[in-house]
């Protein structure tokens, strides 16, 4: 079943954000000349979210995408934080007392920036399917009226152009986000330390 107004992949894992553009093609079909960075973290490390933010900042600076730094850092912080606080590894991937692995991937092509955060839990997060609070009313509502969970993914949903979840081949999952670069200015001086 496809999300409303979605032209990307179908299934319960897909939800559009601001735009209803297609999701990336299979890896075998991706354009040549893209840029790639990856980082493996462990959820039990007290600095894992900070490490992910530092990698994102350096990567965006290297790629000339510094105007996206604040938004991408927030998205990565939310996704990695969700793994730290909510993920319980699948039995086939877990070891008693073992660390929970988190993989953070950034891929850039001329028109898109993709962020993937992989973990060892196959459960699909509750991705917002649409606005659950009108943006005009959001500032007037107290925190008591907003949902108890999913606030971080709601923020992610508002910042990115497309977000979806992909099950892993041997268990686990990857939450993917796409920033469309055609609609955003790039190449400014980075203001984030």
N, C-alpha and C positions, 0 to 999 in steps of 0.2 A: 504494500500500500504506500503510495507516495504522499509526502507532505503537501498541504495546499500550496498551489502556485509554484511547485518545485519542478524544475526541468533537469535536475541532477539525478544521481542514483536513486533508485526506489527502495523502499523497505522501511522498517521501523526505526532505522538508525539515522535517517536524514531529516534535517530541518533547515529551511532557508532563514537567513537573517534579513538584512536590508534588501538585498538583491536576489532575484530568482534566476541566477545564471548557472550553467552546468558546473559540476564538480570536476576535479582533475581526471585526466585519462589514466588508464593503467600505466604502470611504470614502464612497460615495454614501448609505449607510444608517446612518452613524454618528449618534449622538444630537446634537441641537443643544445648545449651551451648554458644550462641552468647552473645555479650555485647551490651548494649543499653544506650544512653543518649538522653535527649530531653530538649529543652528550648523554652519557649514562650516569644516572644518579641512584642513590638508595634512600628510600623514604625515612629510614631511621637516622640518617645524618642530619644534625641540627642546622646545617647550612645548605640543604639541598635546594630550597626555593631561591635563596640568595645566589647560589651557583648558576641556576637556570637563568635568572635575570641578568647576571653578569655576562653569560655567554650570548644572550640575545642582544644586549647593548653593544658588545664588541662586534658581533656579526652584522648588525644593522649599520654600524659605523663603517665597517669595511665595505659593505655593499652600497653605501650612499643612500640609505633609507632612514636617515636619522629622524625625520619628521614622524615616523611611525613608532619611534622608540617607546614613548609612554604607553600607547595602546597595546603594543605587542608585549611589553614587560608585564602589564596588568593581566592580559590574557594568559600568558605563561604562568604567572604567579597563581592565578585562580585554578588553572588546570593541574599544575603540580601540587598545589595545596589540597585539591580534592583527592588526589592519590594518597597523599600523606594522611589525611583525616578519614577517608572513607573506604579505601580499597582493602579487600580481603582476597588474597591470591587464590586462584583456582587450585583444587587439590593436586592436579597434575603438575602444577608449576611451583607449588610451595614446598618448603622444607621446614620442619620444626625448628624454630629459632632463627631461621634464615632471614636475610634482609629482603625487603620488597624493592624490586628493580623498577626504575622509571627511565624511559628513553624519551628525550626531547629532540625533535628534528625540525630544522628550518630548511625550506627549499624555496628558491627564488627563480622565477622566470620573468621575462620582460613584462608580462602583464599581471603576475600574481606573486604573492608571498604565501606559502603554506606553512602552517605550524602543526606538528603532530606530537601528541603526548601519549605514550604507550605505557600500559601497566599490565599486571598479571591477573586482573579480575575481569571475567567475561560479562559481568552484569553491566547493562547499558545504563548510562546516567539519564536522568530525566532532562532531556534537552527541551527547552521551551519551543513549542510549535508555533507560537505567534505571541503577540503582545498580551500579557495577562493583566497589565495595567496600562491605561492610556498614558502616553508621555506627558500630556497636559495635566493629568491628575496626579502623577507620581510625586511631584513636589509637595502636594497638599496632604498626602496620606501619612499616617503615623506608621512606625515600624510594626505595630501590632496588627495592622491590616494586611501587611505583605506576607507571603508564604514563609513558613519556617525553614524550608530548605530550597535549594535551587537558586538562591540570590546571586551567587557567583556565576553560575551558568547563564543567568539572565543578563548580567553585565557583559559576559563574553559575547552572548548573542547580539547585544546592542552595538558592540565595537567592531565585529567582523562582518564580512559580507556573506559568508556561508559557513555552517558548522555541521559536522556529521560524525558518526561513530562507525568504526569498521572493526569487525571481529578479527582477532588474530588467528592464524592458521592452526596453532597448537594450543589455543586458549588465550585469555587476555583480550585486550582491545586497544585501539588507538582512537583518540578523539582528535579530529582534524578541524582546523580553522583555515579559512582563506580570506586574505585581504586582496581586494582588487586594486592594483596599482594605477590603472588608467584614470581613476577618479581622484587620486591623491597626489599632492605634490611630493617630490622626492629631492634629496640632495641638499639638505640644509645643515647647519652646524648643530651638533648634538648638544643638548642642554642637560642631559642626565649624566651625573658623575659615574 
